[in-house]
Amino acid sequence: MTLVKESSTLQENKRIAFDECPVTYVMSKIGGHWKPIILFHLLSGSKRYSELKKAVPAITEKMLIQHLKQLEADELLTREAKPVVPPFVTYSLTPSGWRLQPILHAMATWGIEERQKDPLVPYKNMDDFPG
């Protein structure tokens, strides 16, 4: 991994934004393409790795594993491994992760409303989604 030059102007600007802007903090936790999607699918309840992979088929295994670890480190989900053969691992939202439900639903609602402007996109509503 490349070392970060802590004294750079960019790093100082990031630190200031992180300290002063709550949206920057949120984006540091759930930013990126896949994290909100993973969290959104966990709104319907605990899921095994294979269920998450099936729910988000475009994600690579490497990215899914990486994001699950980051979300666990940020205490937005928990990983429970049962000592059986084969291993049985489930992922669930923590209370902090559940507090993102209104945000994730607002994002989904906005997406549905925006997509309805395009006549080529099939109609969907929030009944089609988890949580």
BELNORZI-V172247 format. One record per residue. D_LAST is the distance of its C-alpha to the last C-alpha in Angstrom with 1 decimal. Layout:
# BELNORZI-V172247
d_last:D_LAST
d_last:D_LAST
This chain:
# BELNORZI-V172247
d_last:37.2
d_last:39.0
d_last:40.0
d_last:38.9
d_last:41.8
d_last:40.8
d_last:43.5
d_last:42.6
d_last:41.9
d_last:38.6
d_last:37.4
d_last:38.7
d_last:36.9
d_last:33.6
d_last:34.3
d_last:35.0
d_last:31.9
d_last:29.8
d_last:31.6
d_last:31.6
d_last:28.5
d_last:25.1
d_last:23.5
d_last:25.6
d_last:24.3
d_last:20.6
d_last:21.6
d_last:23.5
d_last:20.4
d_last:17.8
d_last:20.3
d_last:21.2
d_last:19.7
d_last:17.6
d_last:16.2
d_last:13.5
d_last:12.6
d_last:12.5
d_last:10.4
d_last:7.8
d_last:7.9
d_last:7.9
d_last:4.5
d_last:4.5
d_last:7.7
d_last:11.2
d_last:12.9
d_last:16.5
d_last:18.3
d_last:19.1
d_last:15.5
d_last:14.7
d_last:18.0
d_last:17.3
d_last:13.9
d_last:16.0
d_last:19.4
d_last:21.3
d_last:21.1
d_last:24.1
d_last:24.2
d_last:26.0
d_last:23.5
d_last:20.5
d_last:22.6
d_last:23.7
d_last:20.4
d_last:19.0
d_last:22.2
d_last:22.0
d_last:18.5
d_last:19.8
d_last:22.9
d_last:21.2
d_last:19.4
d_last:15.8
d_last:15.2
d_last:17.4
d_last:19.2
d_last:20.5
d_last:23.4
d_last:24.9
d_last:28.7
d_last:29.1
d_last:30.5
d_last:28.9
d_last:26.6
d_last:23.1
d_last:20.8
d_last:17.2
d_last:15.1
d_last:12.6
d_last:11.6
d_last:14.3
d_last:14.3
d_last:15.3
d_last:12.5
d_last:10.0
d_last:12.2
d_last:11.4
d_last:7.9
d_last:10.1
d_last:12.1
d_last:9.8
d_last:8.5
d_last:12.3
d_last:13.2
d_last:11.3
d_last:12.7
d_last:16.0
d_last:16.1
d_last:15.6
d_last:18.3
d_last:20.6
d_last:20.4
d_last:21.4
d_last:24.7
d_last:25.5
d_last:26.8
d_last:26.6
d_last:22.8
d_last:21.1
d_last:19.0
d_last:15.2
d_last:12.8
d_last:9.2
d_last:9.1
d_last:9.9
d_last:6.8
d_last:3.8
d_last:0.0
